[in-house]
Amino acid sequence: MAITLSAPGTPADTDQDSILTSKGVAALLGISISTAQLWMENGNLPSWKTPGGHRRVQLSSVRRLQQRLAHDAGEPEVVPLSGAALTPAEAQRLAAVDRSGLRERAIGPIFDPLTWLAATVTTAPIALLTLLTQSQQLFLSRQGVALTGTPRDWAFCNYTIAQDDLFFVTDTLDDPRFRDNPLVTGAPHIRFYAGVPLIDADGFKLGSLCVIDTEPRRLTGQQARALRELGGIACREIRQQR
């Protein structure tokens, strides 16, 4: 009789419930490896660490997550993004984006003062208020760039909406998630990013208020607080727009 041994505190690898690496999870779910790693680290996929520090997950956990991700009839299809961190409730989030009506409205004049203030108080050359649709990152308000949007899978804000608070990158060239991003290797040559999620009345994160610099840097404590406060104002304004 064959006996399968496992490390203390970890489940045995059996035919009925195989143990997967982040690469295997990514292949099953149709997501990037970085997204799989994020879900394993933040608890969306229950996992454990091997003695070598590598995370593992049971196939049954992945199957349960697949069931959660299966959207109801009428919900938008979720297209996996290359290199982007999708949330498990992405289908519901996209439905919230549609309900907000922000994509169809010319709301730049409402939010332009906020992006101007964000750029000013953080001394950043670029500030954006973004909306993340299924395939695009739309700039609802912008300071310092002529672009009106980018492909969704280029968006730093994909990571911001996976957080509940300020997300920042002090130097993109030191971060493997971003060093090859077209917005880093080409114009506007992003080196620093900081953003806060824009949350609607139902708790869905629609996009972000963010600031960008072409030099590596950090925010001071006061600048970080100011960006959070401005993000809160933007959230309240978005809720009033419904």
C-alpha positions, 0 to 999 in steps of 0.5 A: 500500500502506497502512503503519501507523506506531507509536511506537517500542517499541509494536506496530502497530494492525492489524485482526488485533490491535487496540490498546485503551484501558482503556475498551475492555478494560473493555467486553470483560471486563465489568469496571469501567474502574478494574479494567482500569486496575489490571490494565494497571498491575500487569502482569496485562494487558501494556501500554505507555504512549503519549507522552501517558501513557495505557496501551494493550493489544493485543486478543490480550492481552485474549483470552489473559486471557479464556481464563485467566479462563474457569473450569473446570466446577464453579467459581463464576461470576464476577460483574463488580463495579462500581468494584471491583478483581477479581483475574484468579484471582477464580474460584479465589479464590472456590472457596478462600473456599468451601473455608475454611468461614469463612462457615458458622462462628460464628468471631467469638469467635476473632477478636474479640481480634484486631480489638479489638487492631487498633483499640486499637493503631491508635487507630481507632474501627472494626476489621473482619475481612472475608470477600469472597464473590461478592456480599458483604463479610461481617464475621466480627469487628467492633469499632465498627460494628453492620453484619454486612456490605455489598454486595461492590462497596462493599468497600475490601477489594477493593483490599486483596486485590489487594495483597501488603502493607498497603493504605491510603487516607489521605483517601477524599474525595481518592481518586476510587476511594472518594469516592462510595462509599456507606460514605463518603457515608453511615454510617459516613462512612469517611475513612481505611482501612488493611488487610492481606490474609488469605491461606490456605495455598494463597496465596488472599486471602480477605478482610482485617483492616482499621481505619477512621477517620472522620477523614483520617489516617495510621498510624505506623510502629509502628501499621503493623507492628502491623497487619501482625503481627495480620494474620499471626496471623489468617492462621495462625488461618484456616489452622488452622480448615480 
